[in-house]
Each structure stands twice: as C-alpha cells, then as structure tokens.
C-alpha cells in the first residue's frame, strides 16, 4: 500500500485540463504548489476526482455487486481455459491466505477508490488557501467531500475496516496506516456528507452530471440505512421527496440514459457520465455483460453498431433463473430489463441466453457507447423512504412510497400488511426495480441474509448446472460456494506494502 498511495497523491497523476466536465486528460508533472492557484485549477482537479468512477462501473462494480449475488452468473465456456478471477467472485470461492487474496478485481477496486480519495484529499487540503468566489469554492468542496465519502462507503461495504486517509500523503512513512474500524469509517462518511450538503447546489442549479445536495442526501440516507439509523434516514431524505426536483419518469424505460440523450433526467439523482467517441470517456459495460461466444451477426441487432465484431471468451453478468423468476406477472420491468439472444457458437444444446437489456441503446462504434450509469435514481429514494418508515413502525406511510414504484411497473398496490411482511415486500421490490444496478449483494449483506439466500443459491447451481448456463456434462468446480463471507479479503498486493493487513 505504501508505494501505491504515494503514487496516488503525486500531483503529476491527477492534474487535468478540461474543456467540459467529461474531458479529463493528463497535463504536466507540475507540483501541487505550482498548480493549485486559481478557481480553474480546482475545477480541473475536482473533474479528475470523478474520473475513476468510469473505470469502477465499467469494469468491476457489477462483479462485486451483481455477480457476487444471486442476480447474475457467468455463461460457462469450457474452452475458456484457466479459472478466471471473475468466476471466483461469482462462485464465492475466492482464494484466501491470512486474510488476503490475489484477486485482481479486488485489487483494482481498492486502488480506484483510494485514487478518488487521494484526489479529493488534495483538493480539500489546498482549496481554502486560494481566494476565489466562496459559493463556487463551497460547491467544489462539497463535490470533493461527496466523492471521498462515496469511495469510503464502497470500501467499507467491501472490506469493513480500511485505512482512513484524510490528508495528502507526501512521504513514504505516512502511506501505511492502521485499519480504522468500520464504525469509524462510517462516522467520517457521515461527517463529510453533513458538511457537503449545505455547500452543494441543488439539481435545478447544479451543472448536469455533477453531485447535488440531493445526491449527498441520498448517499447519506444509504449510509444511515446500512447502520439501521432509520429516523435519521427519514429526516435526511424528506427534502429530496418533498422538494419537487425529482420525479419518476413516466415509464420505466425512460428512467435510463440513452447513448446521447436522456442523461441526468428528472429521475436521476446521480449517474456516472460516459461519452461515445475517441476521447477515452466511453462506456463498455454493455459488451462485458453479453453472453459469449457471440458473433457479429448476433451482436449487431442488440447494439446497432456499424462495425460489429465477434466476441469470444466467457460471458459475464448473465441474469440468473432466480432473478427472472422474481418478477411478478405483468411487471413491465422484466421485458425491458432482460432480453434473450441465440448464440450459434455456444457449446450448449439450448443456445438461448438471457442478457441484461435495460442499459441498451443503439450506438455507432463497437465496444464504445455513451450510456450513463445510474448510481442513484429517485425510485430508490422512494424505496429507501419506505424502508426507513416501515422500520419505525410507520407501515401505512411506507406502503404509499412502495406503491408509487409499483404503479409505474403496472402492478397493483402491495398486499403486504404488518411490518414484517412489508419489510419483505420492500426487499423484493428493490431486487426487481434495481436489478443489475449493483445493489443486490449490498442488500443481502446489510440485511444479514447471506446464509439464508446465498447458500441455497449455490446448492441450486451445483444440483442443476445446466440451468445456470453450464454446457451439458460440465460441472461447477469442487470449491464453489466455499467462502461465503460478509466482507472481501484484502488485496494481497496491497498487503505486501502494509504491515497492518
């Protein structure tokens, strides 16, 4: 960890030049003392603090939040060769030694989150020393605090106790820190967000794509709910619900970004920005979600590109039979969220595969699209509010918020009555409303239902691998579902640089 954190905070790694919010490209190896002198400098630095979010949601948030749950699995290809670290995440079979693991996806998630933190720390350490408009300064500080809080929230949910860096690391001796307990990480997250909310602009006045006060309130409510602070969650969410700046889009399909339009719409609370093209700001997640091997002919109708190409290997993030069965009859979200494709090259006799359809939007270039990624939507705000109210015994009020979400899905009001039944109804509604948005594992984790849900899920895969996209005759590895834990092991490469893991 020592070497890496020093690298993160070196100014040459994250000074940026930008023509707009999305454009984040390297500039020079100026020192922080030379660079941070003007409002524009800090705007560029805050832009750079957002940038790792694209890597996170493109490459691994879905591995850690969806495939590491009962929502998605991989489409097994016996010709794929060596076991991939992605399979270990999906199979709950991560190899662990002394609390650490060599899994590259864990390492990269850790490093991207700490990259956000290092960049935010540099901004926050220096911004008060430069004179420019106080409202602009506060808005920039609020964004940096939100992003640092978001990164620590990811780290806390993935690992529990992690090093807590709040100032830039300038020398090697400062790089390795003892682990701060999970409660201490949550306390810092709350502190950052409480401070950020009054400094941030609201949705009506903030530049599109940037963090708003509503986004900070929603993240803070998520943090409170993870700690079962129900009254605090209700209080912090109330202005988001009553403020009139967020509404559900008229239909479920309209809630999500198109390739170039419908971005940051009225349902969007916070989304990661992508842009198709050659600037390096593109999304690739739709391609990573496809079952494989898929030919260019099979792929083109889904993507609409001018230059479709064959994709080989092993498919990932494939909807499981479990999530497909979770939708109620008549739920319009099912057909919008899940499609089906025939793969002529599949080793299975049944060559039909489900795939995640909800983020699909036609675009021109292969493996290069501009759909934004939804981190928080107003639908989740309503479900958060329903949960917070129900856990305080306000079940009638809670049902009202739940029913707003169900109504758009063309479903009738919930029939659940009483706190326990409504709790289960909200849990199930979150699964289908937020399917494939990287929420499922965290919901299972925070509700202490890991053994209840994941163990039988693994047993179903072992008993009937054909139903979970294994070819005839192929079987799961002997160690599948052998390491079912609340938190991931620490990255081994980081442990090699720190005495505290």
HURAHU-V576801 format. One record per residue. N is the residue number from 0. RES is the residue in one letter. BURIAL is I if it has 24 or more other C-alpha atoms within 12 Angstrom, else O. Layout:
n->(N | N)
res->(RES | RES)
burial->(BURIAL | BURIAL)
This chain:
n->(0 | 1 | 2 | 3 | 4 | 5 | 6 | 7 | 8 | 9 | 10 | 11 | 12 | 13 | 14 | 15 | 16 | 17 | 18 | 19 | 20 | 21 | 22 | 23 | 24 | 25 | 26 | 27 | 28 | 29 | 30 | 31 | 32 | 33 | 34 | 35 | 36 | 37 | 38 | 39 | 40 | 41 | 42 | 43 | 44 | 45 | 46 | 47 | 48 | 49 | 50 | 51 | 52 | 53 | 54 | 55 | 56 | 57 | 58 | 59 | 60 | 61 | 62 | 63 | 64 | 65 | 66 | 67 | 68 | 69 | 70 | 71 | 72 | 73 | 74 | 75 | 76 | 77 | 78 | 79 | 80 | 81 | 82 | 83 | 84 | 85 | 86 | 87 | 88 | 89 | 90 | 91 | 92 | 93 | 94 | 95 | 96 | 97 | 98 | 99 | 100 | 101 | 102 | 103 | 104 | 105 | 106 | 107 | 108 | 109 | 110 | 111 | 112 | 113 | 114 | 115 | 116 | 117 | 118 | 119 | 120 | 121 | 122 | 123 | 124 | 125 | 126 | 127 | 128 | 129 | 130 | 131 | 132 | 133 | 134 | 135 | 136 | 137 | 138 | 139 | 140 | 141 | 142 | 143 | 144 | 145 | 146 | 147 | 148 | 149 | 150 | 151 | 152 | 153 | 154 | 155 | 156 | 157 | 158 | 159 | 160 | 161 | 162 | 163 | 164 | 165 | 166 | 167 | 168 | 169 | 170 | 171 | 172 | 173 | 174 | 175 | 176 | 177 | 178 | 179 | 180 | 181 | 182 | 183 | 184 | 185 | 186 | 187 | 188 | 189 | 190 | 191 | 192 | 193 | 194 | 195 | 196 | 197 | 198 | 199 | 200 | 201 | 202 | 203 | 204 | 205 | 206 | 207 | 208 | 209 | 210 | 211 | 212 | 213 | 214 | 215 | 216 | 217 | 218 | 219 | 220 | 221 | 222 | 223 | 224 | 225 | 226 | 227 | 228 | 229 | 230 | 231 | 232 | 233 | 234 | 235 | 236 | 237 | 238 | 239 | 240 | 241 | 242 | 243 | 244 | 245 | 246 | 247 | 248 | 249 | 250 | 251 | 252 | 253 | 254 | 255 | 256 | 257 | 258 | 259 | 260 | 261 | 262 | 263 | 264 | 265 | 266 | 267 | 268 | 269 | 270 | 271 | 272 | 273 | 274 | 275 | 276 | 277 | 278 | 279 | 280 | 281 | 282 | 283 | 284 | 285 | 286 | 287 | 288 | 289 | 290 | 291 | 292 | 293 | 294 | 295 | 296 | 297 | 298 | 299 | 300 | 301 | 302 | 303 | 304 | 305 | 306 | 307 | 308 | 309 | 310 | 311 | 312 | 313 | 314 | 315 | 316 | 317 | 318 | 319 | 320 | 321 | 322 | 323 | 324 | 325 | 326 | 327 | 328 | 329 | 330 | 331 | 332 | 333 | 334 | 335 | 336 | 337 | 338 | 339 | 340 | 341 | 342 | 343 | 344 | 345 | 346 | 347 | 348 | 349 | 350 | 351 | 352 | 353 | 354 | 355 | 356 | 357 | 358 | 359 | 360 | 361 | 362 | 363 | 364 | 365 | 366 | 367 | 368 | 369 | 370 | 371 | 372 | 373 | 374 | 375 | 376 | 377 | 378 | 379 | 380 | 381 | 382 | 383 | 384 | 385 | 386 | 387 | 388 | 389 | 390 | 391 | 392 | 393 | 394 | 395 | 396 | 397 | 398 | 399 | 400 | 401 | 402 | 403 | 404 | 405 | 406 | 407 | 408 | 409 | 410 | 411 | 412 | 413 | 414 | 415 | 416 | 417 | 418 | 419 | 420 | 421 | 422 | 423 | 424 | 425 | 426 | 427 | 428 | 429 | 430 | 431 | 432 | 433 | 434 | 435 | 436 | 437 | 438 | 439 | 440 | 441 | 442 | 443 | 444 | 445 | 446 | 447 | 448 | 449 | 450 | 451 | 452 | 453 | 454 | 455 | 456 | 457 | 458 | 459 | 460 | 461 | 462 | 463 | 464 | 465 | 466 | 467 | 468 | 469 | 470 | 471 | 472 | 473 | 474 | 475 | 476 | 477 | 478 | 479 | 480 | 481 | 482 | 483 | 484 | 485 | 486 | 487 | 488 | 489 | 490 | 491 | 492 | 493 | 494 | 495 | 496 | 497 | 498 | 499 | 500)
res->(X | X | X | X | X | X | X | X | X | X | X | X | X | X | X | X | X | X | X | X | X | X | X | X | X | X | X | X | X | X | X | X | X | X | X | X | X | X | X | X | X | X | X | X | X | X | X | X | X | X | X | X | X | X | X | X | X | X | X | X | X | X | X | X | X | X | X | X | X | X | X | X | X | X | X | X | X | X | X | X | X | X | X | X | X | X | X | X | X | X | X | X | X | X | X | X | X | X | X | X | X | X | X | X | X | X | X | X | X | X | X | X | X | X | X | X | X | X | X | X | X | X | X | X | X | X | X | X | X | X | X | X | X | X | X | X | X | X | X | X | X | X | X | X | X | X | X | X | X | X | X | X | X | X | X | X | X | X | X | X | X | X | X | X | X | X | X | X | X | X | X | X | X | X | X | X | X | X | X | X | X | X | X | X | X | X | X | X | X | X | X | X | X | X | X | X | X | X | X | X | X | X | X | X | X | X | X | X | X | X | X | X | X | X | X | X | X | X | X | X | X | X | X | X | X | X | X | X | X | X | X | X | X | X | X | X | X | X | X | X | X | X | X | X | X | X | X | X | X | X | X | X | X | X | X | X | X | X | X | X | X | X | X | X | X | X | X | X | X | X | X | X | X | X | X | X | X | X | X | X | X | X | X | X | X | X | X | X | X | X | X | X | X | X | X | X | X | X | X | X | X | X | X | X | X | X | X | X | X | X | X | X | X | X | X | X | X | X | X | X | X | X | X | X | X | X | X | X | X | X | X | X | X | X | X | X | X | X | X | X | X | X | X | X | X | X | X | X | X | X | X | X | X | X | X | X | X | X | X | X | X | X | X | X | X | X | X | X | X | X | X | X | X | X | X | X | X | X | X | X | X | X | X | X | X | X | X | X | X | X | X | X | X | X | X | X | X | X | X | X | X | X | X | X | X | X | X | X | X | X | X | X | X | X | X | X | X | X | X | X | X | X | X | X | X | X | X | X | X | X | X | X | X | X | X | X | X | X | X | X | X | X | X | X | X | X | X | X | X | X | X | X | X | X | X | X | X | X | X | X | X | X | X | X | X | X | X | X | X | X | X | X | X | X | X | X | X | X | X | X | X | X | X | X | X | X | X | X | X | X | X | X | X | X | X | X | X | X | X | X | X)
burial->(I | I | I | I | I | I | I | I | I | I | I | I | I | I | I | I | I | O | O | O | I | I | I | I | I | O | O | O | O | O | O | I | O | O | I | I | O | I | I | I | I | I | I | I | I | I | I | I | I | I | I | I | I | I | I | I | I | I | I | I | I | I | I | I | I | I | I | I | I | I | I | I | I | I | I | I | I | I | O | O | O | O | I | I | I | I | I | I | I | I | I | I | I | I | I | O | O | O | O | I | I | I | I | I | I | I | I | I | I | I | I | I | I | I | I | I | I | I | I | I | I | I | I | I | I | I | I | O | O | O | O | O | O | O | O | I | I | I | I | I | I | I | I | I | I | I | I | I | I | I | I | I | I | I | I | I | I | I | I | I | I | I | I | I | I | I | O | I | I | I | O | O | O | O | I | I | I | O | I | I | O | I | O | O | I | I | O | I | I | I | O | I | I | I | I | I | I | I | I | I | I | I | I | O | O | I | O | I | I | I | I | I | I | I | I | I | I | I | I | I | I | I | I | I | I | I | I | O | I | I | I | I | I | I | O | I | I | I | I | I | I | O | O | O | I | I | I | I | I | O | O | I | I | I | I | I | I | I | I | O | O | I | I | I | I | I | I | I | I | I | I | I | I | I | I | I | O | O | O | O | I | I | I | I | I | I | I | I | I | I | I | I | I | I | I | I | O | I | I | I | O | I | I | I | I | O | O | I | O | O | I | I | I | I | I | I | I | I | I | I | I | I | I | I | O | I | I | I | O | O | I | I | I | I | O | I | I | I | I | I | I | I | I | O | I | I | I | I | O | O | I | I | I | I | I | I | I | I | I | I | I | I | I | O | I | I | I | I | I | I | I | I | I | I | I | I | I | I | I | I | I | I | I | I | I | I | I | I | I | I | I | I | O | I | I | I | I | I | I | I | I | I | I | I | I | I | I | I | I | O | O | O | O | I | O | I | O | O | I | O | O | I | I | I | I | I | I | I | I | I | I | I | I | I | I | I | I | I | I | I | I | I | I | I | I | I | O | O | O | I | O | O | I | I | I | O | I | I | O | O | I | I | O | O | I | I | I | I | I | I | I | O | O | O | O | I | O | O | O | I | I | I | I | I | I | I | I | I | I | I | I | I | I | I | I | O | O | I | O | O | I)
